[in-house]
Structure formats: structure tokens, C-alpha cells
Amino acid sequence: MFSYLLLKVKAAELVEIHLLEEVFINDAVNSKGAWALGDFIQGGPFEQLQKSFPDDAYESNYGIEIPSVGYSLFLLFDDYNKGKPLYEAVISVY
């Protein structure tokens, strides 16, 4: 079981996929290792991951948005910790 995966379903349709640091805080549910979406790895510093942003990526109210055909990827960074580590990724499907 992955303790970092959360799916959002509307009616019978998948609308969002969340990759989080911890969705379930429970000793019985323990994920070994960080999640990754290609070059975007949980805990990766903003400065390093920024090099992998495509040209059409931009900063939105929600974080860094990377639009694509049929979905958008949102990357959320922790502004309060050194290096601004990546703590969540959201894939919004449309």
C-alpha cells in the first residue's frame, strides 16, 4: 500500500491524483521511499527541480503549474524549509 497516494473521483471519473508526503499517519501503513514523477522527486529542492520545468511552466496560486494536453501538473514546494523541498504533486485530469 502506498501511504502517499490519494485519488479524487467525481461520479465515476478520475479527476485528480495527489502525491503527498503522508496521507495516512499510521504505524501500520509505512511507505519506504519517496514518490517520484520523472525528475520531480519528493523532497527535491526547488532550485534543482526548477531545471526540469518545461518552458510553459508558470507560478500560480496553487504552486508551479505545468499544463499539458488532458491534464495539468501542479508542484507544491515548502517555502518555510531550507531549499524549498517538493512536498506534493497534483495531477488534475480534464
Backbone torsions as a table, in degrees:
resi	resn	phi	psi	omega
1	MET	NA	139.6	178.3
2	PHE	-96.4	123.1	-179.2
3	SER	-86.7	3.3	-177.8
4	TYR	-114.6	5.9	-174.8
5	LEU	-109.2	130.4	177.0
6	LEU	-135.1	127.0	179.2
7	LEU	-108.8	138.3	176.7
8	LYS	-113.0	122.5	-177.3
9	VAL	-118.8	135.1	176.4
10	LYS	-120.6	122.0	-169.8
11	ALA	58.4	-121.2	178.0
12	ALA	-110.7	21.5	-173.6
13	GLU	-116.6	131.9	175.7
14	LEU	-71.3	125.3	-178.8
15	VAL	-115.7	-26.9	178.9
16	GLU	-148.2	146.7	172.4
17	ILE	-122.6	123.7	179.5
18	HIS	-110.8	131.9	170.2
19	LEU	-113.5	114.9	-172.7
20	LEU	-121.1	166.5	174.2
21	GLU	-64.0	-52.2	-179.9
22	GLU	-147.3	115.3	175.1
23	VAL	-89.5	-44.5	-177.6
24	PHE	-114.2	120.5	177.2
25	ILE	-98.5	99.7	-176.0
26	ASN	-158.8	132.8	-179.2
27	ASP	-63.0	-28.1	-179.1
28	ALA	-73.6	-24.7	179.1
29	VAL	-104.7	109.4	-174.9
30	ASN	-137.9	116.7	178.5
31	SER	-94.8	132.2	178.8
32	LYS	-98.9	106.2	177.9
33	GLY	108.3	163.7	-177.2
34	ALA	-90.0	157.1	173.6
35	TRP	-82.6	160.9	179.2
36	ALA	-149.7	143.1	171.1
37	LEU	-123.5	92.3	-175.2
38	GLY	61.1	-122.6	179.8
39	ASP	-77.6	-12.6	-176.2
40	PHE	-89.8	103.8	-174.6
41	ILE	-112.9	134.6	177.9
42	GLN	-50.5	130.7	178.7
43	GLY	87.2	-6.5	179.3
44	GLY	-66.1	139.6	-178.8
45	PRO	-71.7	143.8	-178.2
46	PHE	-52.0	-48.3	-175.5
47	GLU	-58.5	-40.4	179.7
48	GLN	-72.0	-45.3	-177.2
49	LEU	-71.0	-26.4	179.6
50	GLN	-57.9	-29.4	179.4
51	LYS	-64.7	-21.6	-179.3
52	SER	-95.1	-1.7	178.8
53	PHE	-67.8	134.5	174.3
54	PRO	-72.0	168.3	-177.3
55	ASP	-61.4	-29.0	-177.5
56	ASP	-90.1	7.2	176.3
57	ALA	-72.0	145.4	178.5
58	TYR	-149.6	161.2	179.1
59	GLU	-86.7	127.9	176.9
60	SER	-120.0	-179.8	177.1
61	ASN	-63.1	-22.5	-174.4
62	TYR	-91.3	-17.1	-176.3
63	GLY	141.3	-148.7	175.3
64	ILE	-89.2	124.9	179.7
65	GLU	-106.8	133.7	176.3
66	ILE	-121.7	101.3	-178.1
67	PRO	-77.2	152.0	176.0
68	SER	-152.2	175.9	179.6
69	VAL	-74.0	116.6	176.7
70	GLY	89.2	-9.5	179.0
71	TYR	-161.2	164.8	170.9
72	SER	-129.5	142.4	176.4
73	LEU	-107.0	126.9	176.6
74	PHE	-112.2	130.2	177.5
75	LEU	-113.1	128.2	-178.0
76	LEU	-113.5	128.2	-176.8
77	PHE	-114.8	146.7	-179.0
78	ASP	-85.8	101.9	-178.0
79	ASP	-69.3	-13.4	-173.7
80	TYR	-96.9	-4.0	178.5
81	ASN	-115.3	151.2	-179.0
82	LYS	-56.5	132.0	178.4
83	GLY	85.2	-4.4	-178.8
84	LYS	47.6	65.4	-176.4
85	PRO	-68.0	148.8	175.6
86	LEU	-72.6	123.7	-179.1
87	TYR	-118.0	-15.1	-179.9
88	GLU	-152.8	146.0	171.5
89	ALA	-129.9	136.6	179.2
90	VAL	-126.1	127.3	174.4
91	ILE	-106.7	112.7	177.0
92	SER	-96.5	120.0	-176.8
93	VAL	-99.2	134.7	176.6
94	TYR	-142.2	NA	NA
